Amino acid sequence: MKQKINPLLKASIYYIFGNGIGQGVILLGTVIFTRIMSQKDYGLYSTYYSVVSILTTLVGANLFIGLNNAYIDYKRDIYNVRASLLVLSMVVFSVISVGAILLKSAVGWDISQFMLIMALLHAYSFFLVNYFNNSANMENKYRIKTVFMLLPNILQIVLSVLFIWLFPRVALNARISGSVMGVGVCALCVTLYMLKGQRCFFNKEYWIYALKISVPSVLSSISYMLMQQSDKIMITSFYSAEETAIYALIYNVGYILYAVLQATNGVWQVWIYRALDNQKTENVKKIQKWYLLVFVQMAFGLLMVSPEIVKILAPEAYWKFEYIAPFILGSCLMVMYTFYTTVGLFYKKAGKVSLCVFIAAVVNIVLNCIFIPCFGGVAAAYTSVFSYIVLFFGVRRVVQKINRDLFSMKYFVLFFGAVAAGCMLFEMVYEKIILRYGAYMILLLLSMVYMLANKKEIVALVRGKE
């Protein structure tokens, strides 16, 4: 009987493909917006988008995390749970929105009412799409999830370009409006789908269950967002919006690697949850090894071709290649700590994981306050790397108290060392395209030799049922 490909591996291929197209659309948008918007407006929109990212964790109280656990604890009644928690998220959004508007009036925030309302709607729309994608992920419905990984990005860009063309004098507000409408259309579609045919809109048991799991993770998610997004806000405040524009552009290049992590992380979460639930963890270290090996290859490739990507994406005013190496290294550290944070959430240690992320975020903000005024945006890239190292060792300590032998530290050290060596090499030869591409070809050759020598292990994982 012919063996089938592991269904979770198949899902990973879909997600990587879909996320690759989605990231390509984002980069195409970067090419367009860096040319039809002023550098200042581009930087201000990046700052606005950072605020939206932070708000996204608040307006829905991270209820998708409670939903993920409900797929284990409430298997037979999951669609009622999903609808009930969706209604709960609407209640949370209403409370947060009213509170934000009243707080603005009370303290006199330097932000227009229009921008605040749009940011709240934008954030909740992102939450709704993310909530649906988490549900699709737990059910391994990779095709529909891939669609809703792509569609919001496409609609945001198309509508933003249309609105800027119609209202060029208010390009910043036009882009904000187009982005909100693009995500909002997708959010409305998935909300109607999840509520259709359901009658369980209020259930005290489900609400309490989800809030106990999700609310502790809000601090963690906000801290994550502060680590990833506060840099842009602080660069705009302490330096200039033009410097933020450059930072945001290079961030989009480094984000390609993180986008792949996000694409595969959903499948990784499902796999590790099942392995831990069934107490079948014998393949975890093998998965860890090949996962990291693939990311080393992608990190090297992105690092060595990034100068050409930047030159294609934006005019010469944006060409600051010293940002690239720390962004790539930071993305690889995200890969490393995600192994431990996922396991921490399975064991319902969201509070301890949140504390680790919060400490790392505070470290990042303090270092930004010290170094950004002196060295500009590039300092924020390096402070982020340091804060990710703090986070990795923090969450590692939390998980090791529960399961000390789950992951191999040796693989993490080899992974980080290889990427760090690649970053140092890049800093020395980034002006020499032949040396950059030659170094990447050598790495690919060595990786292929290693993979061929271990092809039986790869085949066993590819064909495995789990």
Helices and strands as residue ranges (DSSP letters): H 7-36, H 39-59, H 63-73, G 75-77, H 78-107, H 113-138, H 142-166, G 168-170, H 171-195, H 204-238, H 241-277, H 284-313, G 316-318, G 321-323, H 324-346, H 350-375, H 377-400, H 409-429, H 433-453, H 455-463
